[in-house]
Amino acid sequence: MPREFPRTRRVGEQIQRELAGLVHEEIKDPRLGMVSISAVTVSRDLAHAKVYVSVLGDEAAVTASLRVLNNAAGFLRRRLGRQMRIRAVPRLRFYFDQSIEEGARMDALIDAALSGSASKDNKE
């Protein structure tokens, strides 16, 4: 895994904070669901940013929200450029963050395993 540079991390965190406000205040598209920005990773040369979002809803809501966000990426980048104090704002690309769903799935598996072992203990 490549070494993470403090500047890229700081820029990513600032983009995350600014984007959270911009998405909720500036994008008025009704197809955009309940979206939260969960993480932003910026390339070492600060040219590209991967924005990970979590969306409340089913797979259709996720697809529609990602489509809206990726279509609005240029607008959001321009607005970020006005708010942030960096020379060049990275190009934004939005991705669905599956870590929340994966965590819930793992939690359910752990609960099932624990309840299975508890029922075995009661039988003995």
VOPAGU-2260 file (C-alpha; in pm, 1 decimal, decimal comma):
REM VOPAGU-2260
SITE   aa  ch    i         X         Y         Z
SITE  MET   A    0       0,0       0,0       0,0
SITE  PRO   A    1     143,1     338,9     -94,5
SITE  ARG   A    2     251,4     576,8     176,1
SITE  GLU   A    3     -11,0     838,4     256,6
SITE  PHE   A    4     106,2    1196,7     246,3
SITE  PRO   A    5     -20,1    1440,7     510,2
SITE  ARG   A    6    -104,5    1707,3     250,4
SITE  THR   A    7    -325,1    1473,9      47,8
SITE  ARG   A    8    -500,2    1363,2     366,6
SITE  ARG   A    9    -560,9    1723,0     476,5
SITE  VAL   A   10    -690,7    1821,8     133,5
SITE  GLY   A   11    -917,9    1515,8     130,8
SITE  GLU   A   12   -1058,5    1600,4     473,2
SITE  GLN   A   13   -1122,9    1960,3     369,2
SITE  ILE   A   14   -1291,9    1847,5      47,8
SITE  GLN   A   15   -1507,9    1609,7     251,7
SITE  ARG   A   16   -1622,4    1889,1     486,2
SITE  GLU   A   17   -1689,9    2136,3     205,3
SITE  LEU   A   18   -1865,2    1880,9     -17,8
SITE  ALA   A   19   -2096,9    1770,4     260,3
SITE  GLY   A   20   -2236,0    2123,5     282,1
SITE  LEU   A   21   -2242,5    2179,4     -93,4
SITE  VAL   A   22   -2427,9    1857,3    -171,0
SITE  HIS   A   23   -2699,8    1931,9      82,6
SITE  GLU   A   24   -2734,4    2302,7       5,2
SITE  GLU   A   25   -2662,1    2342,1    -364,9
SITE  ILE   A   26   -2788,7    2030,8    -544,5
SITE  LYS   A   27   -3163,9    2051,6    -583,4
SITE  ASP   A   28   -3215,5    1743,9    -801,5
SITE  PRO   A   29   -3511,1    1537,7    -670,4
SITE  ARG   A   30   -3338,3    1212,9    -774,5
SITE  LEU   A   31   -3067,4    1275,2    -515,3
SITE  GLY   A   32   -3150,6    1072,8    -207,2
SITE  MET   A   33   -3021,8    1099,6     147,6
SITE  VAL   A   34   -2648,4    1116,1      79,1
SITE  SER   A   35   -2357,8    1153,8     317,1
SITE  ILE   A   36   -1993,0    1189,6     223,8
SITE  SER   A   37   -1808,7     914,2     409,5
SITE  ALA   A   38   -1453,3     956,1     278,3
SITE  VAL   A   39   -1240,5    1133,8      20,3
SITE  THR   A   40    -909,2    1005,1    -110,2
SITE  VAL   A   41    -691,5    1237,8    -314,3
SITE  SER   A   42    -415,8    1131,5    -551,8
SITE  ARG   A   43     -57,6    1228,7    -466,8
SITE  ASP   A   44     -47,7    1493,9    -738,2
SITE  LEU   A   45    -382,5    1639,5    -614,4
SITE  ALA   A   46    -533,0    1597,9    -961,1
SITE  HIS   A   47    -803,6    1342,6    -879,2
SITE  ALA   A   48   -1028,3    1276,9    -581,1
SITE  LYS   A   49   -1236,8     968,6    -515,4
SITE  VAL   A   50   -1540,9    1066,6    -311,1
SITE  TYR   A   51   -1710,0     780,1    -127,0
SITE  VAL   A   52   -2075,5     833,3     -40,4
SITE  SER   A   53   -2332,2     634,9     152,1
SITE  VAL   A   54   -2690,7     652,3      34,3
SITE  LEU   A   55   -3003,4     571,2     229,4
SITE  GLY   A   56   -3226,8     350,2      17,5
SITE  ASP   A   57   -3224,2      58,8    -221,1
SITE  GLU   A   58   -2994,5      -7,6    -515,2
SITE  ALA   A   59   -3202,5     209,2    -750,1
SITE  ALA   A   60   -3163,0     506,3    -513,5
SITE  VAL   A   61   -2788,5     444,8    -497,5
SITE  THR   A   62   -2758,1     433,4    -876,8
SITE  ALA   A   63   -2967,9     746,2    -924,8
SITE  SER   A   64   -2779,5     939,5    -656,4
SITE  LEU   A   65   -2439,8     843,4    -799,2
SITE  ARG   A   66   -2552,9     947,0   -1146,1
SITE  VAL   A   67   -2668,1    1286,9   -1015,1
SITE  LEU   A   68   -2346,0    1342,3    -819,5
SITE  ASN   A   69   -2117,0    1243,3   -1107,0
SITE  ASN   A   70   -2312,8    1469,1   -1343,4
SITE  ALA   A   71   -2278,2    1756,3   -1094,8
SITE  ALA   A   72   -1906,1    1692,8   -1036,2
SITE  GLY   A   73   -1798,0    1988,1   -1250,6
SITE  PHE   A   74   -2036,3    2224,0   -1072,4
SITE  LEU   A   75   -1922,7    2098,0    -731,9
SITE  ARG   A   76   -1556,9    2128,9    -832,6
SITE  ARG   A   77   -1610,7    2489,3    -938,6
SITE  ARG   A   78   -1784,6    2569,2    -608,6
SITE  LEU   A   79   -1504,2    2398,4    -415,0
SITE  GLY   A   80   -1254,6    2614,3    -600,5
SITE  ARG   A   81   -1427,9    2926,6    -470,7
SITE  GLN   A   82   -1434,5    2799,9    -109,6
SITE  MET   A   83   -1097,0    2630,3     -71,1
SITE  ARG   A   84    -757,1    2793,9     -72,0
SITE  ILE   A   85    -567,6    2560,5    -300,3
SITE  ARG   A   86    -423,9    2629,2    -643,4
SITE  ALA   A   87    -597,6    2345,3    -828,1
SITE  VAL   A   88    -908,6    2159,8    -718,2
SITE  PRO   A   89    -897,8    1785,5    -795,9
SITE  ARG   A   90   -1141,0    1628,4   -1041,4
SITE  LEU   A   91   -1419,1    1459,9    -845,8
SITE  ARG   A   92   -1543,1    1106,6    -900,9
SITE  PHE   A   93   -1816,0     965,4    -677,8
SITE  TYR   A   94   -1833,4     602,4    -562,8
SITE  PHE   A   95   -2071,6     409,9    -339,5
SITE  ASP   A   96   -1919,4     326,9      -1,2
SITE  GLN   A   97   -2005,1     -33,5      75,2
SITE  SER   A   98   -1831,8     -42,0     412,5
SITE  ILE   A   99   -2153,1      30,8     606,2
SITE  GLU   A  100   -2341,3    -253,5     436,7
SITE  GLU   A  101   -2041,8    -483,9     478,3
SITE  GLY   A  102   -2021,9    -395,7     848,6
SITE  ALA   A  103   -2391,6    -471,2     896,4
SITE  ARG   A  104   -2349,9    -803,8     714,9
SITE  MET   A  105   -2053,1    -898,5     933,7
SITE  ASP   A  106   -2244,7    -795,4    1245,3
SITE  ALA   A  107   -2535,7   -1020,0    1143,4
SITE  LEU   A  108   -2296,4   -1310,6    1084,6
SITE  ILE   A  109   -2139,3   -1262,1    1426,9
SITE  ASP   A  110   -2481,9   -1244,6    1591,8
SITE  ALA   A  111   -2588,9   -1563,2    1411,7
SITE  ALA   A  112   -2271,4   -1741,8    1517,2
SITE  LEU   A  113   -2310,3   -1632,5    1879,0
SITE  SER   A  114   -2676,6   -1732,4    1894,3
SITE  GLY   A  115   -2587,8   -2067,8    1739,1
SITE  SER   A  116   -2320,2   -2135,0    1999,1
SITE  ALA   A  117   -2551,5   -2017,3    2280,3
SITE  SER   A  118   -2818,5   -2266,8    2176,2
SITE  LYS   A  119   -2559,2   -2545,6    2171,5
SITE  ASP   A  120   -2449,4   -2452,5    2524,2
SITE  ASN   A  121   -2808,8   -2467,7    2647,8
SITE  LYS   A  122   -2857,7   -2819,1    2506,4
SITE  GLU   A  123   -2557,3   -2959,7    2690,0
